[in-house]
């Protein structure tokens, strides 16, 4: 699967929360966001 870079704007408070959760799960920010979005079906 080919990866594509994108730029998005996210509220700082939300981004801080996402980073903390990703770190706890030992994931990169990108991997965490992709995993969460794939779970939405």
MARDOPA-992361 format. One line per field, with one value per residue: residue number from 1; residue in three letters; chain; x, y, z of N, C-alpha, C in turn. Coordinates in nm, 2 decimals, padded with zeros to 4 digits, always signed. Example, Ala and Ser with C-alpha at 12.3 -4.5 7.8 and 13.67 -1.06 7.14 Angstrom:
MARDOPA-992361
k <- 1:2 $
r <- ala:ser $
c <- A:A $
n_x <- +01.32:+01.28 $
n_y <- -00.57:-00.22 $
n_z <- +00.78:+00.71 $
ca_x <- +01.23:+01.37 $
ca_y <- -00.45:-00.11 $
ca_z <- +00.78:+00.71 $
c_x <- +01.32:+01.29 $
c_y <- -00.33:+00.00 $
c_z <- +00.78:+00.79 $
END
This chain:
MARDOPA-992361
k <- 1:2:3:4:5:6:7:8:9:10:11:12:13:14:15:16:17:18:19:20:21:22:23:24:25:26:27:28:29:30:31:32:33:34:35:36:37:38:39:40:41 $
r <- unk:unk:unk:unk:unk:unk:unk:unk:unk:unk:unk:unk:unk:unk:unk:unk:unk:unk:unk:unk:unk:unk:unk:unk:unk:unk:unk:unk:unk:unk:unk:unk:unk:unk:unk:unk:unk:unk:unk:unk:unk $
c <- A:A:A:A:A:A:A:A:A:A:A:A:A:A:A:A:A:A:A:A:A:A:A:A:A:A:A:A:A:A:A:A:A:A:A:A:A:A:A:A:A $
n_x <- +00.08:+00.06:+00.18:+00.06:+00.14:-00.02:-00.15:-00.30:-00.51:-00.54:-00.70:-00.50:-00.53:-00.66:-00.48:-00.26:-00.38:-00.41:-00.15:-00.05:-00.19:-00.11:+00.16:+00.15:+00.06:+00.27:+00.30:+00.35:+00.24:+00.11:+00.06:-00.11:-00.34:-00.41:-00.48:-00.70:-00.88:-00.91:-01.05:-01.30:-01.60 $
n_y <- -00.12:+00.21:+00.50:+00.83:+01.16:+01.41:+01.74:+01.86:+02.05:+02.06:+02.11:+02.23:+02.13:+01.89:+01.76:+01.73:+01.55:+01.33:+01.27:+01.19:+00.96:+00.80:+00.78:+00.63:+00.39:+00.32:+00.40:+00.57:+00.90:+00.92:+00.65:+00.59:+00.75:+00.66:+00.39:+00.43:+00.55:+00.35:+00.17:+00.27:+00.19 $
n_z <- +00.00:-00.09:+00.07:+00.14:+00.19:+00.39:+00.48:+00.77:+00.98:+01.33:+01.64:+01.90:+02.17:+02.12:+01.96:+02.14:+02.32:+02.15:+02.09:+02.34:+02.39:+02.17:+02.23:+02.47:+02.37:+02.23:+01.97:+01.65:+01.58:+01.33:+01.28:+01.48:+01.43:+01.18:+01.24:+01.42:+01.24:+01.05:+01.20:+01.21:+01.07 $
ca_x <- +00.00:+00.14:+00.14:+00.06:+00.15:-00.12:-00.14:-00.43:-00.51:-00.61:-00.69:-00.38:-00.57:-00.69:-00.35:-00.19:-00.44:-00.38:+00.00:-00.03:-00.25:-00.02:+00.28:+00.12:+00.04:+00.40:+00.28:+00.37:+00.12:+00.05:+00.01:-00.23:-00.45:-00.45:-00.54:-00.83:-00.96:-00.94:-01.15:-01.44:-01.65 $
ca_y <- +00.00:+00.34:+00.61:+00.97:+01.27:+01.52:+01.84:+01.89:+02.14:+02.00:+02.19:+02.20:+02.05:+01.76:+01.70:+01.69:+01.43:+01.22:+01.24:+01.12:+00.82:+00.73:+00.75:+00.52:+00.27:+00.30:+00.41:+00.70:+00.98:+00.88:+00.51:+00.59:+00.81:+00.56:+00.28:+00.47:+00.57:+00.22:+00.10:+00.32:+00.13 $
ca_z <- +00.00:-00.10:+00.17:+00.09:+00.30:+00.38:+00.59:+00.83:+01.10:+01.44:+01.76:+01.98:+02.28:+02.07:+01.92:+02.26:+02.37:+02.06:+02.10:+02.47:+02.37:+02.08:+02.31:+02.57:+02.29:+02.16:+01.82:+01.60:+01.57:+01.21:+01.29:+01.57:+01.36:+01.07:+01.31:+01.46:+01.12:+00.99:+01.29:+01.19:+00.95 $
c_x <- +00.09:+00.09:+00.15:+00.06:+00.04:-00.09:-00.28:-00.41:-00.60:-00.59:-00.58:-00.42:-00.59:-00.57:-00.27:-00.24:-00.41:-00.24:+00.02:-00.08:-00.16:+00.11:+00.26:+00.11:+00.17:+00.38:+00.32:+00.24:+00.04:-00.01:-00.11:-00.35:-00.50:-00.52:-00.68:-00.92:-01.00:-01.05:-01.29:-01.49:-01.80 $
c_y <- +00.12:+00.44:+00.74:+01.06:+01.37:+01.62:+01.87:+01.98:+02.07:+02.09:+02.14:+02.10:+01.90:+01.69:+01.65:+01.56:+01.31:+01.17:+01.16:+00.98:+00.74:+00.69:+00.63:+00.39:+00.24:+00.30:+00.55:+00.77:+00.93:+00.74:+00.51:+00.64:+00.72:+00.44:+00.31:+00.49:+00.44:+00.14:+00.15:+00.27:+00.15 $
c_z <- +00.00:+00.00:+00.10:+00.20:+00.28:+00.49:+00.64:+00.95:+01.21:+01.56:+01.85:+02.10:+02.23:+02.03:+02.03:+02.32:+02.28:+02.07:+02.23:+02.45:+02.28:+02.15:+02.40:+02.50:+02.21:+02.01:+01.78:+01.59:+01.44:+01.22:+01.38:+01.50:+01.25:+01.13:+01.36:+01.35:+01.06:+01.07:+01.27:+01.06:+00.94 $
END
